[in-house]
Amino acid sequence: MSGDVVNLRQFRKQKARSDKERQAEQNRIAHGRTKAEKNLTRALNDKAEKSLDQGRIEKPE
């Protein structure tokens, strides 16, 4: 009964890669938004602000 021979150096490197990938995925979820999403949000905010300003009544001084 012999098990598979495992190269510990390769095992450690593979584990480190998977840990880094897991951390990167968590960072993407926590912080990441694509440039397109940021631009869309900015455009929607600008449109809402412009619409709000158009309905504003200016008082004569």
A tleap script that builds the chain and sets N, CA, C and O, in Angstrom:
source leaprc.protein.ff14SB
mol = sequence {
  NMET SER GLY ASP VAL VAL ASN LEU ARG GLN
  PHE ARG LYS GLN LYS ALA ARG SER ASP LYS
  GLU ARG GLN ALA GLU GLN ASN ARG ILE ALA
  HIE GLY ARG THR LYS ALA GLU LYS ASN LEU
  THR ARG ALA LEU ASN ASP LYS ALA GLU LYS
  SER LEU ASP GLN GLY ARG ILE GLU LYS PRO
  CGLU
}
set mol.1.N position { 0.840 -1.191 0.000 }
set mol.1.CA position { 0.000 0.000 0.000 }
set mol.1.C position { 0.881 1.248 0.000 }
set mol.1.O position { 1.448 1.630 1.024 }
set mol.2.N position { 0.978 1.853 -1.135 }
set mol.2.CA position { 1.751 3.089 -1.215 }
set mol.2.C position { 0.850 4.201 -1.739 }
set mol.2.O position { 0.045 3.999 -2.648 }
set mol.3.N position { 1.007 5.375 -1.143 }
set mol.3.CA position { 0.213 6.527 -1.571 }
set mol.3.C position { 0.896 7.248 -2.705 }
set mol.3.O position { 2.001 6.895 -3.116 }
set mol.4.N position { 0.240 8.238 -3.194 }
set mol.4.CA position { 0.824 9.057 -4.250 }
set mol.4.C position { 1.959 9.898 -3.680 }
set mol.4.O position { 1.863 10.400 -2.561 }
set mol.5.N position { 3.013 10.049 -4.433 }
set mol.5.CA position { 4.136 10.871 -4.022 }
set mol.5.C position { 3.773 12.328 -4.318 }
set mol.5.O position { 3.349 12.666 -5.423 }
set mol.6.N position { 3.949 13.175 -3.311 }
set mol.6.CA position { 3.579 14.577 -3.445 }
set mol.6.C position { 4.824 15.427 -3.250 }
set mol.6.O position { 5.536 15.274 -2.257 }
set mol.7.N position { 5.085 16.313 -4.186 }
set mol.7.CA position { 6.183 17.252 -4.058 }
set mol.7.C position { 5.690 18.410 -3.191 }
set mol.7.O position { 4.811 19.166 -3.604 }
set mol.8.N position { 6.252 18.547 -1.995 }
set mol.8.CA position { 5.764 19.544 -1.045 }
set mol.8.C position { 5.963 20.969 -1.551 }
set mol.8.O position { 5.131 21.835 -1.280 }
set mol.9.N position { 7.043 21.228 -2.277 }
set mol.9.CA position { 7.288 22.565 -2.815 }
set mol.9.C position { 6.163 22.953 -3.771 }
set mol.9.O position { 5.628 24.059 -3.686 }
set mol.10.N position { 5.805 22.049 -4.676 }
set mol.10.CA position { 4.712 22.332 -5.614 }
set mol.10.C position { 3.387 22.455 -4.887 }
set mol.10.O position { 2.553 23.285 -5.250 }
set mol.11.N position { 3.186 21.642 -3.869 }
set mol.11.CA position { 1.946 21.706 -3.098 }
set mol.11.C position { 1.815 23.067 -2.414 }
set mol.11.O position { 0.744 23.674 -2.431 }
set mol.12.N position { 2.917 23.546 -1.807 }
set mol.12.CA position { 2.891 24.848 -1.138 }
set mol.12.C position { 2.616 25.971 -2.131 }
set mol.12.O position { 1.838 26.880 -1.843 }
set mol.13.N position { 3.249 25.911 -3.291 }
set mol.13.CA position { 3.036 26.951 -4.305 }
set mol.13.C position { 1.583 26.954 -4.782 }
set mol.13.O position { 0.984 28.017 -4.945 }
set mol.14.N position { 1.026 25.785 -5.002 }
set mol.14.CA position { -0.368 25.695 -5.458 }
set mol.14.C position { -1.312 26.227 -4.388 }
set mol.14.O position { -2.286 26.911 -4.702 }
set mol.15.N position { -1.029 25.917 -3.133 }
set mol.15.CA position { -1.861 26.407 -2.025 }
set mol.15.C position { -1.768 27.927 -1.942 }
set mol.15.O position { -2.778 28.599 -1.736 }
set mol.16.N position { -0.560 28.475 -2.102 }
set mol.16.CA position { -0.388 29.927 -2.061 }
set mol.16.C position { -1.154 30.595 -3.197 }
set mol.16.O position { -1.779 31.637 -3.000 }
set mol.17.N position { -1.107 29.993 -4.391 }
set mol.17.CA position { -1.848 30.557 -5.534 }
set mol.17.C position { -3.350 30.566 -5.263 }
set mol.17.O position { -4.032 31.553 -5.540 }
set mol.18.N position { -3.856 29.470 -4.725 }
set mol.18.CA position { -5.298 29.400 -4.472 }
set mol.18.C position { -5.700 30.381 -3.367 }
set mol.18.O position { -6.781 30.968 -3.425 }
set mol.19.N position { -4.835 30.561 -2.359 }
set mol.19.CA position { -5.132 31.535 -1.302 }
set mol.19.C position { -5.153 32.956 -1.859 }
set mol.19.O position { -6.026 33.751 -1.509 }
set mol.20.N position { -4.186 33.277 -2.730 }
set mol.20.CA position { -4.151 34.604 -3.325 }
set mol.20.C position { -5.373 34.840 -4.204 }
set mol.20.O position { -5.931 35.937 -4.207 }
set mol.21.N position { -5.788 33.832 -4.940 }
set mol.21.CA position { -6.963 33.962 -5.805 }
set mol.21.C position { -8.228 34.167 -4.969 }
set mol.21.O position { -9.091 34.968 -5.328 }
set mol.22.N position { -8.332 33.448 -3.866 }
set mol.22.CA position { -9.489 33.601 -2.979 }
set mol.22.C position { -9.525 35.011 -2.396 }
set mol.22.O position { -10.586 35.632 -2.329 }
set mol.23.N position { -8.364 35.516 -1.975 }
set mol.23.CA position { -8.286 36.876 -1.433 }
set mol.23.C position { -8.635 37.906 -2.508 }
set mol.23.O position { -9.326 38.884 -2.223 }
set mol.24.N position { -8.171 37.699 -3.726 }
set mol.24.CA position { -8.465 38.614 -4.825 }
set mol.24.C position { -9.966 38.636 -5.123 }
set mol.24.O position { -10.532 39.697 -5.386 }
set mol.25.N position { -10.595 37.493 -5.083 }
set mol.25.CA position { -12.045 37.421 -5.317 }
set mol.25.C position { -12.801 38.206 -4.246 }
set mol.25.O position { -13.749 38.927 -4.553 }
set mol.26.N position { -12.381 38.064 -2.995 }
set mol.26.CA position { -13.025 38.813 -1.914 }
set mol.26.C position { -12.826 40.313 -2.102 }
set mol.26.O position { -13.741 41.095 -1.848 }
set mol.27.N position { -11.639 40.719 -2.545 }
set mol.27.CA position { -11.381 42.143 -2.785 }
set mol.27.C position { -12.215 42.678 -3.937 }
set mol.27.O position { -12.703 43.806 -3.884 }
set mol.28.N position { -12.381 41.865 -4.985 }
set mol.28.CA position { -13.209 42.299 -6.116 }
set mol.28.C position { -14.646 42.513 -5.670 }
set mol.28.O position { -15.299 43.465 -6.097 }
set mol.29.N position { -15.137 41.634 -4.816 }
set mol.29.CA position { -16.510 41.775 -4.329 }
set mol.29.C position { -16.631 43.009 -3.445 }
set mol.29.O position { -17.592 43.769 -3.563 }
set mol.30.N position { -15.659 43.211 -2.561 }
set mol.30.CA position { -15.734 44.300 -1.594 }
set mol.30.C position { -15.486 45.670 -2.218 }
set mol.30.O position { -16.149 46.640 -1.851 }
set mol.31.N position { -14.545 45.766 -3.152 }
set mol.31.CA position { -14.120 47.072 -3.634 }
set mol.31.C position { -14.347 47.303 -5.119 }
set mol.31.O position { -14.367 48.447 -5.572 }
set mol.32.N position { -14.513 46.263 -5.858 }
set mol.32.CA position { -14.446 46.402 -7.304 }
set mol.32.C position { -15.754 46.772 -7.967 }
set mol.32.O position { -16.789 46.143 -7.750 }
set mol.33.N position { -15.679 47.787 -8.765 }
set mol.33.CA position { -16.744 48.107 -9.705 }
set mol.33.C position { -16.047 48.430 -11.001 }
set mol.33.O position { -14.982 49.047 -11.006 }
set mol.34.N position { -16.633 48.023 -12.083 }
set mol.34.CA position { -16.004 48.278 -13.367 }
set mol.34.C position { -16.118 49.764 -13.703 }
set mol.34.O position { -16.937 50.488 -13.137 }
set mol.35.N position { -15.290 50.186 -14.618 }
set mol.35.CA position { -15.309 51.580 -15.045 }
set mol.35.C position { -16.669 51.928 -15.651 }
set mol.35.O position { -17.170 53.038 -15.469 }
set mol.36.N position { -17.257 50.984 -16.363 }
set mol.36.CA position { -18.574 51.214 -16.963 }
set mol.36.C position { -19.633 51.422 -15.879 }
set mol.36.O position { -20.502 52.283 -16.016 }
set mol.37.N position { -19.563 50.635 -14.804 }
set mol.37.CA position { -20.527 50.814 -13.718 }
set mol.37.C position { -20.358 52.173 -13.055 }
set mol.37.O position { -21.343 52.838 -12.732 }
set mol.38.N position { -19.107 52.588 -12.850 }
set mol.38.CA position { -18.858 53.908 -12.254 }
set mol.38.C position { -19.379 55.014 -13.153 }
set mol.38.O position { -19.998 55.964 -12.675 }
set mol.39.N position { -19.131 54.897 -14.462 }
set mol.39.CA position { -19.617 55.918 -15.404 }
set mol.39.C position { -21.132 55.959 -15.447 }
set mol.39.O position { -21.719 57.038 -15.521 }
set mol.40.N position { -21.778 54.792 -15.402 }
set mol.40.CA position { -23.238 54.743 -15.410 }
set mol.40.C position { -23.803 55.420 -14.174 }
set mol.40.O position { -24.750 56.199 -14.276 }
set mol.41.N position { -23.243 55.139 -13.024 }
set mol.41.CA position { -23.705 55.759 -11.788 }
set mol.41.C position { -23.524 57.269 -11.842 }
set mol.41.O position { -24.413 58.023 -11.446 }
set mol.42.N position { -22.371 57.704 -12.333 }
set mol.42.CA position { -22.101 59.139 -12.441 }
set mol.42.C position { -23.100 59.800 -13.390 }
set mol.42.O position { -23.604 60.884 -13.096 }
set mol.43.N position { -23.389 59.161 -14.521 }
set mol.43.CA position { -24.328 59.723 -15.496 }
set mol.43.C position { -25.740 59.798 -14.916 }
set mol.43.O position { -26.441 60.790 -15.116 }
set mol.44.N position { -26.156 58.761 -14.204 }
set mol.44.CA position { -27.487 58.784 -13.591 }
set mol.44.C position { -27.597 59.878 -12.538 }
set mol.44.O position { -28.624 60.552 -12.446 }
set mol.45.N position { -26.549 60.057 -11.747 }
set mol.45.CA position { -26.559 61.115 -10.738 }
set mol.45.C position { -26.603 62.493 -11.381 }
set mol.45.O position { -27.322 63.374 -10.910 }
set mol.46.N position { -25.840 62.689 -12.452 }
set mol.46.CA position { -25.856 63.974 -13.161 }
set mol.46.C position { -27.230 64.253 -13.754 }
set mol.46.O position { -27.717 65.382 -13.697 }
set mol.47.N position { -27.855 63.227 -14.322 }
set mol.47.CA position { -29.175 63.391 -14.924 }
set mol.47.C position { -30.207 63.743 -13.854 }
set mol.47.O position { -31.051 64.612 -14.069 }
set mol.48.N position { -30.144 63.074 -12.708 }
set mol.48.CA position { -31.092 63.356 -11.630 }
set mol.48.C position { -30.889 64.772 -11.096 }
set mol.48.O position { -31.863 65.467 -10.807 }
set mol.49.N position { -29.652 65.199 -10.964 }
set mol.49.CA position { -29.369 66.546 -10.474 }
set mol.49.C position { -29.853 67.598 -11.464 }
set mol.49.O position { -30.404 68.624 -11.067 }
set mol.50.N position { -29.647 67.341 -12.748 }
set mol.50.CA position { -30.090 68.277 -13.786 }
set mol.50.C position { -31.616 68.373 -13.797 }
set mol.50.O position { -32.178 69.462 -13.919 }
set mol.51.N position { -32.274 67.228 -13.667 }
set mol.51.CA position { -33.736 67.213 -13.637 }
set mol.51.C position { -34.268 67.974 -12.428 }
set mol.51.O position { -35.261 68.694 -12.526 }
set mol.52.N position { -33.609 67.813 -11.307 }
set mol.52.CA position { -34.023 68.515 -10.098 }
set mol.52.C position { -33.831 70.015 -10.255 }
set mol.52.O position { -34.686 70.794 -9.834 }
set mol.53.N position { -32.717 70.432 -10.857 }
set mol.53.CA position { -32.445 71.848 -11.049 }
set mol.53.C position { -33.419 72.488 -12.035 }
set mol.53.O position { -33.723 73.675 -11.910 }
set mol.54.N position { -33.910 71.736 -13.001 }
set mol.54.CA position { -34.837 72.284 -13.985 }
set mol.54.C position { -36.180 72.627 -13.325 }
set mol.54.O position { -36.863 73.546 -13.777 }
set mol.55.N position { -36.561 71.925 -12.291 }
set mol.55.CA position { -37.826 72.186 -11.635 }
set mol.55.C position { -37.734 73.237 -10.566 }
set mol.55.O position { -38.750 73.590 -9.966 }
set mol.56.N position { -36.561 73.746 -10.308 }
set mol.56.CA position { -36.346 74.727 -9.255 }
set mol.56.C position { -36.875 76.086 -9.695 }
set mol.56.O position { -36.680 76.493 -10.840 }
set mol.57.N position { -37.538 76.777 -8.793 }
set mol.57.CA position { -38.054 78.116 -9.067 }
set mol.57.C position { -37.097 79.115 -8.456 }
set mol.57.O position { -36.795 79.051 -7.265 }
set mol.58.N position { -36.619 80.039 -9.273 }
set mol.58.CA position { -35.678 81.044 -8.801 }
set mol.58.C position { -36.458 82.251 -8.291 }
set mol.58.O position { -37.391 82.728 -8.937 }
set mol.59.N position { -36.059 82.728 -7.133 }
set mol.59.CA position { -36.709 83.908 -6.560 }
set mol.59.C position { -36.008 85.168 -7.070 }
set mol.59.O position { -34.782 85.260 -7.017 }
set mol.60.N position { -36.773 86.126 -7.559 }
set mol.60.CA position { -36.141 87.382 -7.998 }
set mol.60.C position { -35.653 88.162 -6.777 }
set mol.60.O position { -36.309 88.181 -5.735 }
set mol.61.N position { -34.505 88.796 -6.920 }
set mol.61.CA position { -33.962 89.550 -5.789 }
set mol.61.C position { -34.149 91.022 -5.947 }
set mol.61.O position { -33.745 91.792 -5.077 }
savepdb mol mol.pdb
quit
